[in-house]
Amino acid sequence: MTYTLGNKSFRNILFAVIVVLGVALSIIVSALSYYSEKKLIQAEFNEAAENHYSVLKRELDSDLSALASLQALYYTSGKDIERSEFRNFTSHILEQHASIKALNWIPRVPDSRREAYERAARREGFPDFKFTERIAQGKMKRIEKRKEYFPVYFVEPYKGNEIALGFDVASNPTRLETLEVAGMTGEIRATARVILVPETRSQFGFLVFAPIYKKGVTMNSDRSRWDNLEGFVLGTFRISDIAEKAINYLKPAGVDFFIYDASAPEKERFLYTHSARTRKTPLLDQKQPETDVTNSKTLEVAGRKWMVIYSATPDFIAARSSWRPWGLLLAGLVFTGLVAGFLVIVRHAEHAEKSAKDLSDLNANLAREIMERKRAEAVRKESQERLLTILNSMDACVYISDIKTYELLFVNNYVKDLFGDIVGQPCWKTLQAGQSGPCAFCTNDKLLDAAGNPEGICHWEFQNTVNGRWYDIHDRAIPWTDGRIVRMEIATDITERKRVEEKLQESYEDMESFSYSVSHDLRAPLRTIGGLSEILLKNYYDKLDDKGKSFLNLVLENIKRMDQLILALLNLSRVGRQQLKIVEIDMEKEAALIAGDLRAMAPERNITLDVGKLPPAHGDLALIRQVFTNLLSNAVKFTKERDVACIEVGGRCEGSENIYYVKDDGPGFDPELTDKLFKVFQRLHSAQEFEGIGIGLSIVHRIISRHDGRVWAEGRPDKGATFYFSLPKGKA
């Protein structure tokens, strides 16, 4: 394909390239200008932050050096420092360091010298002096008896700090911890933030402990330093005074900063915040600064780590920003727009012609679509009418209801003839009697899966409470015409079938009773014949020839076999007459117990009998045990020719039922003879090959049928056999 200026595709590509390149170049030039300007702003901000940090650090170092000079006074003095000497020395320090709110001498006083210290202070002009501890902000009480004390014995200036005189700094856990660390390490140590004794909660301060030890003593361990500790020089600092003194050096304006103690717990880190004069809202959270122009510094303060976070205000950035990046972007976009507009004008004529043609084609397509929709609507209407004809002609109740509100959306003529035109009413109110709400036996919750989608068909039988007739019911969830999920029910009247079944059940019970009576009555004469035969064989043995003896033995064997047959018939009859006692059964446990009993009854045989995982079931425990006994006994019996017999018991869940099986590697059977397996007295092998009378599987079939289950078998000659039975899930 050749691209020329008159070619439509070429013009489209050219238009797109010009617009994309123009916009991209405009954005790139504007971005470069913006980031260059931002870099200059960051550099100026970093310089302002560095200047302030240097002043703040110098102020802190100067204050701590003043405290160290007071510490040195105690070591250079030839005798104990007097109160007046302490006052004279500290007054000079306090004049030069306004951020130091108080300087204190904290002696280490054992309890044995407490009274002496208190009396001495009273003699020096403090008549109410005593060792105290704080009970509330601004309130003190005499401290309880302790092993030792660290009271404020000298304090300068005294005015304004009167309440601090005598205060035992060790009575506060936070101050005690710092005091002990300083005493054991020999280092000057600062506390976390504190509320000073004469202050309120509006401002924070901190204390710095400088340890004083006995002179001329060598100390090389924490223990030796603590044992030789005489007391502390204590400096009291107000953080706001230190920070505000450094603020004068914070130029230019528009820089916020936040001080917090990184060594303290999360909730106690805040120390001080400064809001620039050009801002209305103070900086309160160092983790969320207003702008991305920030800087952070670390201060080492007498063993603690302080963090200073600097943040530029929007005014700071705005004062140093220009419109140049936006001007460059606007100019580039305008130029790109002019070029693009020119190309649009060139294309306009052809586009107008094409639009007219497209509009004509669109009208034609729309007309065709309208005709197709009319035909589809006619077909749909015809299908609906055909479906309604089918549903209304069904000799069964058919209705559709909302699965959430139970509102009837459709009923066929069969339902209308029985219950009237009940569309729009709740199904539980019209189709059943005596209901004040949804029926307890409603199957709606069985028609949907966990995600609320239709799932399978629910088949059940129920006697209607309005007309008393029995119905065979099939329920399922289907999508309705408006997209919601509804319940569709087809209920066939089976009242007559139920009556026939009841008569058949009565006939069956009569037959069972007759069979039981006949079997029971036959055993009495049979025992008599057997007994007389045994007497004849015992008392007249010598008078009988070999042929007579053979006949008598044959009679006894057949009597024994006849007795076994009669007993089997009685057992089969009991299975049909016995009332079921339904309980939950641990099928795996029962199978394992019966397998163990059978293995113990044949210790001479090498049998591998494996019981796998079996799902639990509901049924009559005694009858289910009989099923496992009969199936496992058959498996043991029919594998007697194997050197190593392999028998397996297994199970699985499948749909609405649990399936169990017993598998062996015996002689198997011809699949064409499967139907004979579960019939009474039907055998596939002779009694000479395998003992038995052919009724065990019939009993299994009868028991499982009474539990509404199924029984079947699979096998091949010399390939073993597998016998299956199923039980419904849930309670019977």
C-alpha positions in Angstrom: 0.0 0.0 0.0 1.4 3.4 -1.0 1.1 6.3 1.5 0.5 9.8 0.0 -0.7 13.0 1.4 -4.2 12.3 -0.1 -4.2 8.8 1.5 -6.6 8.6 4.5 -4.5 6.2 6.5 -1.4 8.3 6.0 -3.2 11.4 7.2 -4.5 9.6 10.3 -1.0 8.3 11.2 0.5 11.8 10.6 -2.1 13.4 12.7 -1.5 10.9 15.6 2.3 11.3 15.4 2.1 15.1 15.5 -0.3 15.2 18.4 1.6 12.5 20.5 5.0 14.0 19.8 3.8 17.6 20.5 2.2 16.6 23.8 5.1 14.4 24.9 7.7 17.1 24.2 5.6 19.7 26.0 5.3 17.5 29.1 9.0 16.6 29.0 10.2 20.2 28.8 7.7 21.3 31.5 8.8 18.4 33.8 12.5 19.2 33.4 11.8 22.8 34.3 9.7 21.7 37.3 12.2 19.3 38.7 15.1 21.8 38.2 13.1 24.4 40.2 12.2 21.8 42.9 15.8 20.8 43.3 16.8 24.5 44.0 14.0 24.8 46.5 15.1 21.6 48.3 18.7 22.9 48.4 17.7 26.2 50.0 15.4 24.4 52.5 18.3 22.0 53.4 20.5 24.9 54.1 17.9 26.6 56.4 17.3 23.3 58.3 21.1 22.7 58.7 21.6 26.2 60.1 18.8 25.8 62.6 20.1 22.3 63.6 23.6 23.6 64.2 22.3 26.4 66.5 20.0 23.9 68.4 22.9 21.4 68.8 25.2 24.2 70.0 22.7 25.4 72.5 22.2 21.9 73.9 25.9 21.3 74.1 26.4 24.6 75.8 23.8 23.8 78.5 25.2 20.3 79.1 28.7 21.8 79.4 27.5 24.2 82.1 26.2 21.2 84.0 29.6 19.5 83.6 31.3 22.6 85.0 29.2 22.3 88.1 30.1 18.7 88.4 33.8 19.6 88.2 33.3 22.1 91.1 32.6 19.2 93.5 35.8 17.5 92.5 38.0 20.6 92.7 36.7 21.8 96.0 38.7 20.8 98.9 35.7 20.4 101.2 31.9 19.8 101.0 30.1 22.5 99.0 28.1 24.9 101.2 24.7 26.2 100.2 25.9 29.7 99.8 28.9 28.6 97.7 26.5 26.5 95.5 24.3 29.6 95.1 27.1 31.9 94.1 28.5 29.4 91.5 25.2 28.5 89.9 23.9 32.1 89.7 26.6 32.8 87.1 25.6 29.7 85.0 21.8 30.5 85.2 22.4 34.1 84.0 24.2 32.8 80.9 21.9 29.8 80.2 18.3 30.9 80.3 17.0 27.5 79.1 18.3 25.9 82.4 15.4 26.3 84.7 17.1 25.0 87.8 20.4 23.5 89.1 20.2 21.1 92.0 22.4 19.2 94.4 21.0 15.7 95.0 22.9 13.9 97.8 22.6 10.2 98.4 21.1 9.9 101.9 20.7 6.5 103.7 17.7 6.2 105.9 19.9 6.4 109.0 21.0 10.0 108.1 17.6 11.3 107.0 16.8 13.0 110.2 20.2 14.7 110.3 19.8 16.1 106.8 16.3 17.4 107.5 17.4 19.1 110.8 20.4 20.6 109.1 18.3 22.2 106.3 15.9 23.6 108.9 18.8 25.2 110.7 19.8 26.8 107.4 16.5 28.7 107.2 14.1 26.2 105.8 11.9 25.4 108.9 9.4 23.2 106.9 12.1 21.1 105.1 11.4 17.4 104.8 11.9 14.6 102.2 8.8 14.6 100.0 7.2 12.7 97.1 4.5 13.9 94.6 0.9 12.7 95.1 -0.6 14.9 92.4 0.5 17.7 90.1 1.7 20.5 92.4 1.0 18.6 95.6 3.6 16.8 97.9 3.6 14.7 101.0 6.3 13.4 103.4 7.9 10.4 101.8 7.5 7.0 103.5 10.5 5.2 105.1 12.9 3.8 102.5 16.4 2.3 102.4 17.9 5.4 100.9 16.8 8.8 99.4 17.9 11.2 96.7 16.3 14.5 97.8 16.7 18.0 96.2 18.9 19.5 98.9 20.2 22.6 97.1 18.1 24.3 94.3 18.8 27.5 92.5 17.0 29.7 91.8 15.0 28.9 94.9 12.3 31.4 94.0 9.7 29.6 91.9 11.2 26.2 92.8 10.3 26.2 96.5 8.1 23.1 96.1 11.0 21.1 94.6 13.2 21.5 97.7 13.2 18.1 99.5 11.6 16.3 96.6 13.0 12.7 96.4 13.7 12.3 92.6 14.0 8.5 93.2 10.3 8.4 94.1 9.5 8.7 90.3 10.2 5.4 88.4 11.3 7.2 85.2 13.7 9.4 87.0 15.0 6.5 89.2 15.8 4.5 86.1 17.9 7.4 84.6 19.5 8.1 88.0 20.6 4.4 88.4 22.1 4.3 84.8 24.0 7.5 85.4 25.3 6.3 88.8 26.5 2.9 87.5 28.1 4.1 84.2 29.6 7.4 85.4 28.1 9.2 82.4 25.8 12.2 82.3 22.3 10.9 81.5 19.1 12.6 80.5 15.5 11.5 81.4 12.6 11.1 79.0 10.2 14.1 78.9 8.9 15.1 82.3 6.4 17.6 83.7 8.5 19.7 86.0 7.5 20.1 89.6 6.5 23.7 89.4 5.1 23.5 85.9 1.8 22.4 84.4 1.1 19.9 81.6 1.3 22.6 78.9 5.1 22.3 78.5 7.7 19.5 78.7 11.1 19.5 80.2 13.9 17.0 80.9 16.3 16.3 83.7 20.1 15.6 83.4 21.9 13.7 86.1 25.7 14.2 86.5 27.0 11.7 89.1 29.4 12.7 91.9 31.7 10.0 93.4 33.9 9.8 96.5 37.3 11.5 95.8 40.4 9.4 95.4 38.7 6.0 94.9 39.4 3.8 91.9 36.3 2.6 90.2 36.3 0.1 87.3 32.9 -1.5 87.4 29.2 -0.6 87.7 29.1 -2.1 91.2 32.1 -0.1 92.4 30.8 3.1 90.9 27.4 2.7 92.6 29.0 1.8 96.0 31.0 5.0 95.9 28.3 7.3 94.6 27.7 10.4 96.8 25.0 12.1 94.8 24.2 14.0 91.6 24.3 17.4 90.1 20.9 17.8 88.5 20.0 20.2 85.7 16.4 21.0 85.0 15.8 22.1 81.4 12.6 23.3 79.6 12.6 22.1 76.0 10.6 25.0 74.6 13.3 27.5 75.9 16.1 25.7 74.1 14.1 25.3 70.9 12.8 28.9 70.9 16.2 30.3 71.4 17.3 28.5 68.2 14.3 29.7 66.2 15.8 33.2 65.9 18.3 31.6 63.6 15.7 29.9 61.4 15.8 31.9 58.2 14.0 32.2 55.9 10.5 31.8 57.4 8.2 29.0 56.3 10.0 26.1 57.9 8.2 23.9 60.5 10.1 21.5 62.7 9.1 18.8 65.2 11.3 17.4 68.0 10.7 14.0 69.4 12.5 11.5 71.6 13.3 8.4 69.6 14.5 6.6 72.7 11.1 6.9 74.4 8.0 4.7 74.0 5.7 5.6 71.0 3.1 7.5 73.0 5.7 9.6 75.0 8.0 10.7 72.1 6.6 14.1 71.4 8.7 17.0 72.8 8.1 20.1 70.9 6.6 21.5 67.7 7.2 24.8 65.9 4.8 26.3 63.4 6.2 28.8 61.0 4.9 32.4 61.2 3.5 32.1 57.7 1.2 29.2 58.6 -2.2 29.1 60.3 -2.2 25.4 61.2 0.7 24.0 63.3 2.7 21.0 62.4 1.4 18.2 64.6 2.5 14.9 63.0 6.0 14.3 61.8 4.8 11.2 59.9 2.5 13.2 57.6 4.2 16.5 56.6 2.2 18.9 54.4 4.7 18.8 51.6 7.4 16.5 50.3 10.2 19.0 51.0 11.5 17.6 54.3 14.7 17.0 56.2 15.5 15.0 59.4 18.4 15.3 61.9 19.5 13.3 64.9 20.6 14.8 68.2 22.5 12.9 70.9 21.4 14.4 74.2 23.1 12.8 77.3 22.5 9.2 76.3 19.2 9.8 74.5 18.5 10.1 70.8 16.3 13.1 69.7 15.0 13.4 66.2 14.3 16.8 64.6 12.0 16.7 61.5 12.0 19.8 59.3 9.2 20.4 56.8 8.7 23.2 54.3 5.3 24.9 54.4 3.3 25.4 51.2 4.0 29.1 51.5 7.8 28.4 51.5 7.5 26.4 48.3 5.0 28.9 46.7 7.3 31.8 47.4 10.1 30.1 45.4 8.1 28.6 42.6 7.4 30.2 39.3 4.9 29.7 36.4 7.7 28.8 34.0 7.0 25.0 33.8 3.3 25.6 33.3 4.0 28.3 30.7 6.3 26.0 28.7 3.6 23.2 28.9 0.9 25.6 27.8 3.0 26.9 24.9 3.8 23.4 23.7 0.2 22.3 23.9 -1.1 25.4 22.1 1.4 24.8 19.2 0.4 21.2 19.0 -3.2 22.2 19.0 -2.7 24.6 16.1 -1.0 21.9 14.0 -3.6 19.4 14.9 -6.4 21.9 14.1 -5.0 22.4 10.7 -5.0 18.7 10.0 -8.6 18.4 11.3 -9.8 21.2 8.9 -8.1 19.3 6.0 -9.9 16.1 7.0 -13.3 17.8 7.7 -14.7 17.7 4.2 -13.9 14.0 3.6 -15.2 13.2 7.1 -18.5 15.0 6.5 -19.0 12.9 3.3 -18.1 9.7 5.1 -20.4 10.6 8.0 -23.4 11.0 5.7 -22.7 7.6 4.1 -22.2 6.0 7.6 -25.5 7.5 8.7 -27.3 6.0 5.7 -25.7 2.6 6.4 -26.7 2.9 10.1 -30.3 3.6 9.3 -30.4 0.6 7.0 -28.8 -1.6 9.7 -31.3 -0.2 12.3 -34.2 -1.1 10.1 -32.9 -4.6 9.6 -32.3 -5.0 13.4 -35.9 -3.8 14.1 -37.3 -6.4 11.7 -35.1 -9.2 13.3 -36.2 -8.2 16.8 -39.8 -8.3 15.8 -39.4 -11.8 14.3 -37.5 -12.9 17.5 -40.2 -11.5 19.7 -42.8 -13.3 17.6 -40.9 -16.6 18.0 -40.4 -16.0 21.7 -44.1 -15.3 22.2 -45.0 -18.4 20.2 -42.6 -20.5 22.4 -44.1 -19.1 25.5 -47.6 -19.9 24.4 -46.5 -23.4 23.4 -44.9 -23.9 26.8 -48.0 -22.6 28.6 -50.1 -25.0 26.6 -47.8 -27.9 27.6 -47.8 -26.9 31.3 -51.5 -26.3 31.4 -52.2 -29.7 29.8 -50.0 -31.6 32.4 -51.9 -33.9 34.7 -49.8 -32.5 37.6 -49.4 -29.4 39.8 -46.8 -27.0 38.3 -46.0 -23.7 39.9 -43.2 -21.2 40.1 -42.4 -19.1 43.2 -39.8 -16.5 44.2 -37.2 -18.4 46.2 -36.7 -15.5 48.7 -40.2 -14.0 49.1 -42.2 -17.2 48.3 -44.5 -15.2 46.0 -46.3 -17.4 43.4 -45.3 -16.1 39.9 -47.1 -18.8 37.8 -49.5 -21.7 38.4 -50.9 -24.1 35.7 -54.6 -24.9 35.2 -54.2 -28.1 37.3 -53.3 -25.9 40.4 -56.0 -23.4 39.6 -58.6 -26.2 39.6 -57.4 -27.4 43.0 -56.6 -24.1 44.8 -58.0 -21.3 42.7 -56.1 -18.4 41.0 -53.5 -17.8 43.7 -50.8 -16.0 41.6 -49.2 -13.2 43.7 -49.8 -14.8 47.0 -47.2 -16.7 49.2 -47.1 -20.4 48.4 -47.1 -21.4 52.1 -50.3 -19.5 52.7 -52.3 -21.0 49.7 -50.9 -24.4 49.0 -50.7 -25.6 52.6 -53.1 -25.3 55.6 -52.4 -23.9 59.0 -49.1 -22.1 58.1 -48.2 -18.8 59.7 -45.0 -18.5 57.8 -42.7 -20.5 55.4 -43.1 -24.3 55.8 -40.6 -26.1 58.0 -40.2 -28.7 55.3 -39.5 -26.2 52.5 -36.7 -27.4 50.2 -35.5 -23.9 49.0 -32.2 -24.2 50.9 -31.5 -27.5 49.1 -31.8 -26.0 45.6 -28.9 -23.6 45.8 -25.1 -24.2 46.3 -23.0 -22.1 48.7 -22.6 -19.4 46.0 -26.4 -19.1 45.6 -26.5 -20.8 42.1 -29.1 -23.5 41.1 -27.9 -27.0 42.1 -29.7 -30.2 41.1 -33.2 -31.5 41.7 -34.8 -32.2 45.0 -37.1 -35.3 44.8 -39.5 -36.0 47.7 -43.0 -37.2 48.6 -45.5 -35.3 50.8 -49.1 -35.4 51.9 -50.8 -32.0 51.2 -52.4 -30.4 54.3 -55.2 -28.8 52.3 -56.7 -31.8 50.4 -54.9 -34.7 52.2 -53.6 -36.2 48.9 -50.1 -37.6 48.4 -47.8 -36.1 45.8 -44.5 -37.1 44.2 -42.6 -33.8 44.0 -39.6 -32.6 41.9 -38.2 -29.2 42.9 -35.4 -27.3 41.2 -34.1 -23.7 41.0 -34.2 -21.9 37.6 -33.5 -18.3 36.4 -36.7 -16.3 35.8 -37.3 -13.9 32.9 -36.1 -10.9 35.0 -32.9 -12.7 36.0 -33.8 -13.6 39.6 -33.6 -17.2 40.8 -37.0 -18.9 41.3 -38.3 -22.3 42.4 -40.1 -24.6 40.0 -42.2 -27.5 41.4 -43.8 -30.3 39.6 -46.0 -32.4 41.9 -47.8 -35.6 40.6 -50.7 -37.0 42.5 -49.7 -40.5 43.8 -52.5 -41.0 46.3 -53.8 -44.1 44.4 -50.3 -45.5 44.2 -49.8 -45.0 47.9 -53.0 -47.0 48.6 -51.7 -49.8 46.4 -48.3 -49.7 48.2 -50.1 -49.9 51.5 -52.0 -53.0 50.4 -48.8 -54.6 49.0 -47.1 -53.8 52.3 -49.9 -55.5 54.2 -49.6 -58.5 51.9 -45.9 -58.6 52.3 -46.2 -58.5 56.1 -48.8 -61.3 56.0 -46.4 -63.3 53.8 -43.5 -62.7 56.2 -45.7 -63.8 59.1 -46.8 -66.9 57.2 -43.2 -67.7 56.3 -42.1 -67.3 59.9 -44.9 -69.5 61.2 -44.3 -72.2 58.6 -40.5 -72.2 59.2 -41.0 -72.2 63.0 -43.6 -75.0 62.9 -41.5 -77.2 60.6 -38.6 -77.3 63.0 -40.5 -79.3 65.7 -41.3 -82.4 63.6 -37.8 -82.1 62.0 -36.2 -82.3 65.5 -38.3 -85.3 66.3 -37.2 -87.1 63.1 -33.6 -86.2 63.8 -33.8 -87.4 67.4 -35.4 -90.7 66.5 -32.8 -91.3 63.8 -30.0 -90.7 66.2 -31.6 -93.1 68.7 -32.0 -95.8 66.0 -28.4 -95.3 64.9 -27.1 -95.5 68.5 -29.2 -98.3 69.9 -29.5 -100.5 66.8 -26.2 -99.8 65.2 -25.1 -103.5 65.5 -28.3 -104.8 63.9 -28.1 -102.6 60.8 -26.0 -103.5 57.8 -23.8 -101.0 56.1 -26.5 -100.0 53.7 -28.9 -99.2 56.5 -26.2 -97.3 58.4 -25.5 -95.3 55.3 -29.2 -94.5 54.8 -29.5 -93.3 58.5 -26.4 -91.0 58.2 -27.8 -89.6 55.0 -31.1 -88.9 56.8 -29.3 -87.1 59.6 -27.2 -85.0 57.2 -30.3 -83.9 55.3 -32.1 -83.2 58.6 -29.2 -80.9 59.6 -29.3 -79.2 56.2 -33.1 -78.8 56.4 -32.7 -77.2 59.8 -30.2 -74.8 58.5 -32.5 -73.8 55.6 -35.4 -73.3 58.1 -33.2 -71.2 60.4 -32.1 -69.1 57.4 -35.7 -68.5 56.5 -36.5 -67.4 60.0 -33.5 -65.0 59.9 -34.7 -63.6 56.6 -38.2 -63.2 58.0 -36.9 -61.4 61.1 -35.0 -58.9 58.9 -38.4 -57.9 57.2 -40.3 -57.7 60.5 -37.8 -56.1 62.8 -38.4 -52.4 63.5 -35.5 -50.1 62.4 -33.7 -48.2 65.2 -31.9 -45.4 63.3 -28.7 -44.1 64.8 -25.5 -42.5 63.5 -23.0 -45.3 62.7 -19.2 -45.1 62.6 -18.9 -47.4 59.5 -15.1 -47.6 59.6 -15.1 -48.7 63.3 -17.8 -51.3 62.8 -16.1 -52.8 59.7 -12.7 -52.9 61.6 -14.3 -54.7 64.6 -15.9 -57.4 62.4 -12.8 -57.8 60.3 -10.8 -58.4 63.5 -13.2 -61.0 64.8 -13.1 -62.9 61.4 -9.3 -62.7 61.3 -9.2 -64.2 64.9 -11.5 -67.1 63.9 -9.1 -68.2 61.2 -5.7 -67.9 62.8 -4.2 -70.6 60.5 -4.9 -68.6 57.4 -2.7 -65.8 55.9 -5.3 -63.1 55.3 -4.6 -59.4 54.4 -7.8 -57.6 55.4 -7.5 -53.8 54.8 -10.2 -51.4 56.1 -10.0 -48.0 54.4 -11.6 -44.6 55.2 -15.4 -45.0 55.4 -17.9 -42.2 55.6 -20.3 -42.4 58.5 -23.9 -43.3 57.9 -27.3 -43.5 59.6 -29.1 -46.8 60.0 -30.0 -49.7 62.3 -26.7 -50.6 64.0 -27.4 -54.3 64.5 -28.6 -54.8 60.8 -25.6 -52.9 59.4 -23.3 -55.1 61.4 -25.1 -58.1 59.9 -24.4 -56.7 56.4 -20.6 -56.3 57.1 -20.6 -59.8 58.8 -22.2 -61.5 55.8 -20.1 -59.7 53.1 -16.8 -60.2 55.0 -17.6 -63.8 55.9 -18.2 -64.6 52.2 -14.9 -62.9 51.3 -13.0 -65.0 53.8 -14.9 -68.2 52.7 -14.4 -67.7 49.0 -10.6 -66.9 49.3 -9.7 -70.1 51.2 -7.9 -71.5 48.2 -5.5 -68.5 48.1 -2.1 -68.8 49.9 -2.4 -65.1 50.8 -6.0 -63.8 50.7 -6.4 -60.1 50.0 -9.7 -58.5 51.2 -10.4 -54.8 51.0 -13.2 -52.7 52.6 -13.7 -49.1 51.2 -16.2 -46.4 50.7 -16.8 -42.9 49.3 -19.4 -40.1 49.1 -21.2 -39.8 45.8 -24.1 -37.4 45.1 -26.9 -38.0 47.7 -25.6 -41.3 48.9 -22.6 -43.0 50.6 -21.2 -46.1 48.7 -19.4 -48.9 50.5 -17.7 -52.1 49.1 -16.0 -55.4 50.1 -13.5 -56.6 47.5 -11.7 -60.0 47.5 -9.4 -62.0 45.2 -11.4 -65.2 45.3 -12.8 -67.2 42.3 -15.1 -64.4 41.2 -18.2 -65.1 39.1 -19.7 -64.9 35.6 -21.1 -61.4 35.1 -24.1 -62.9 33.3 -25.2 -64.6 36.5 -25.1 -61.5 38.7 -28.9 -61.4 39.0 -28.9 -64.8 40.8 -26.5 -63.6 43.6 -29.1 -61.9 45.8 -31.9 -64.4 45.4 -32.8 -66.8 48.2 -31.1 -70.2 48.0 -29.4 -69.3 44.7 -25.7 -70.5 44.6 -23.1 -70.1 41.9 -20.8 -72.8 43.4 -21.6 -76.3 44.7 -21.7 -77.0 48.5 -18.7 -79.3 48.0 -16.6 -76.4 46.8 -17.8 -73.8 49.3 -20.1 -74.4 52.3 -23.3 -72.4 52.8 -26.9 -72.4 51.8 -27.2 -69.3 49.6 -29.1 -66.9 51.8 -26.4 -64.5 53.2 -26.5 -62.1 50.2 -30.3 -62.2 50.2 -30.3 -61.0 53.8 -27.9 -58.2 52.8 -30.2 -57.2 50.0 -33.2 -57.2 52.3 -31.4 -55.0 55.0 -30.1 -52.4 52.5 -33.5 -52.2 50.7 -35.2 -51.5 54.1 -32.7 -48.6 54.4 -33.7 -47.2 51.0 -30.3 -48.2 49.6 -28.9 -50.3 46.7 -26.9 -53.5 46.4 -24.9 -54.7 43.4 -21.8 -56.7 42.5 -19.0 -56.8 40.0 -16.8 -59.8 39.2 -15.1 -62.0 36.6 -14.0 -65.6 36.8 -10.7 -66.1 38.6 -10.4 -62.2 39.0 -12.2 -61.8 42.3 -15.4 -60.1 43.2 -16.6 -56.7 44.6 -19.9 -56.3 46.5 -21.3 -52.8 46.8 -24.1 -51.3 48.9 -25.3 -47.7 49.3 -27.0 -45.8 52.0 -28.7 -42.3 51.7 -26.8 -39.4 53.2 -28.3 -37.8 56.3 -30.8 -39.3 58.7 -33.1 -42.0 57.4 
